[in-house]
Amino acid sequence: MKFVMPGDKIGCKEEFLAGEGIYEENGDLFAAVAGKVVVKDKVISVEPIKIIPEIEKGDVVLGRIIDVRNSIALVELSRKKGLDRDLKNMGLAALHISNVQNEYLKDLSSAVRYMDIIKARVIEKEGLKLSTQEDEMGVIKAICSICKHEMFRDGDVLKCPNCGNVEKRKLSSDYGKGEW
Amino acid sequence: MSESNEEKKDEIQLIFGDKRLDGRRFDELRNIKIEAGILKRADGSCYLEMGKNIVVAAVYGPREVHPRHLQNPSKAVIRYRYNMAPFSVEERKRPGPDRRSVEISKVSREALEAVIMKELFPRSGIDIFVEVLQADAGSRTACLNAASVALVDAGVPMKGMITSVAVAKADGVMVLDPMKEEDNYGEADIPFAFLIRGGKIESIALLQMDGRVTKDELREAFKLAKKGAMEIYKLQKEAIMKKYISESVENG
């Protein structure tokens, strides 16, 4: 398999369709990243040596709740599962009350709260819509809304060891494990 | 170092027949060692030795830019920091940015902005940090070479590669890749950076000059720099391939 560096000429427009990691200029095709050249169905692309994460439908992501409104929570995304690398700026993701859990949820703030770290699945790429309906998905770390101390799991609810406050969340099965 | 102090009193002889002070030919580069991907937490990194210059480059991103008002809705912002360690020069350098390093950061950033495909990452930023651990003339060129390899290592899409080399005029002769003595006692110093695409030099991404040269001397300098840049480009390519190939062997 051929290894190319950025700027290497790898063909012309008439030969192939430009795929990932390829750019076209004046009818010629050049590699934009270093990696192996792959040709599939007339589409030529470069398999890069390092992948810049791109969020697609179905990906599992890690984020932090930065705002909770009536029916929607806004999430700042930080990582895509499987890649330990910063995401490019895609804007805020949205978690709608109907996608939080399988049962009816009356109040969104009894499922997620400000500053919670959540694990969620992307159900729509446009507008970055998230879902936490699976058991694995949901809050993996939360702080007490009164004293901001880290909350510990106590059965189905979270308990604050500092002030004794008890709060409800849509908990992930990974809550408090420190991994996701 | 004590020898050069004694000679500092007066001008020193830099050219001996067809050889230079350190025994190199006029068109000969210093020894170059490049290693890609040396920093674990950086998205892309590079260690580079160019003669007595030692630099480390790290690339982070594309990632979110803070503060927010610096974001550009149509393309990525590139940030380049050239920084010299206090111990990188003979006399301790006061740490932190100064007039010189701010200028070098600016011109180097502009050279790299010409090759990075910024329009692919709107509202994001790519941060490039280059630290000079040991300086011996032409550290900005060493930094650009290291930054270029680090960017490729990070997988940032680029139109081509940036390769940089300096030419100096010492004792009336144009010499490639000057070391400290030639830079300090020579008549001129001209750092070049080229955009290399398709294995050929396509354009000049950076050109500075300190001192004075004639038109013909500049042409001569350009010729020398092109020759040196192609040699460096080969080494940059090897560094990336070496890392990539050893990695694919480990992973089966």
Boltz contact constraints between the chains, C-beta under 6 A:
constraints:
  - contact:
      token1: [A, 5]
      token2: [B, 237]
      max_distance: 6.0
  - contact:
      token1: [A, 6]
      token2: [B, 152]
      max_distance: 6.0
  - contact:
      token1: [A, 6]
      token2: [B, 158]
      max_distance: 6.0
  - contact:
      token1: [A, 6]
      token2: [B, 160]
      max_distance: 6.0
  - contact:
      token1: [A, 6]
      token2: [B, 161]
      max_distance: 6.0
  - contact:
      token1: [A, 7]
      token2: [B, 160]
      max_distance: 6.0
  - contact:
      token1: [A, 7]
      token2: [B, 161]
      max_distance: 6.0
  - contact:
      token1: [A, 7]
      token2: [B, 197]
      max_distance: 6.0
  - contact:
      token1: [A, 9]
      token2: [B, 198]
      max_distance: 6.0
  - contact:
      token1: [A, 32]
      token2: [B, 157]
      max_distance: 6.0
  - contact:
      token1: [A, 33]
      token2: [B, 155]
      max_distance: 6.0
  - contact:
      token1: [A, 33]
      token2: [B, 157]
      max_distance: 6.0
  - contact:
      token1: [A, 34]
      token2: [B, 152]
      max_distance: 6.0
  - contact:
      token1: [A, 34]
      token2: [B, 240]
      max_distance: 6.0
  - contact:
      token1: [A, 48]
      token2: [B, 155]
      max_distance: 6.0
  - contact:
      token1: [A, 49]
      token2: [B, 244]
      max_distance: 6.0
  - contact:
      token1: [A, 50]
      token2: [B, 155]
      max_distance: 6.0
  - contact:
      token1: [A, 52]
      token2: [B, 155]
      max_distance: 6.0
  - contact:
      token1: [A, 85]
      token2: [B, 43]
      max_distance: 6.0
  - contact:
      token1: [A, 86]
      token2: [B, 63]
      max_distance: 6.0
  - contact:
      token1: [A, 88]
      token2: [B, 62]
      max_distance: 6.0
  - contact:
      token1: [A, 88]
      token2: [B, 121]
      max_distance: 6.0
  - contact:
      token1: [A, 88]
      token2: [B, 124]
      max_distance: 6.0
  - contact:
      token1: [A, 89]
      token2: [B, 64]
      max_distance: 6.0
  - contact:
      token1: [A, 89]
      token2: [B, 123]
      max_distance: 6.0
  - contact:
      token1: [A, 89]
      token2: [B, 124]
      max_distance: 6.0
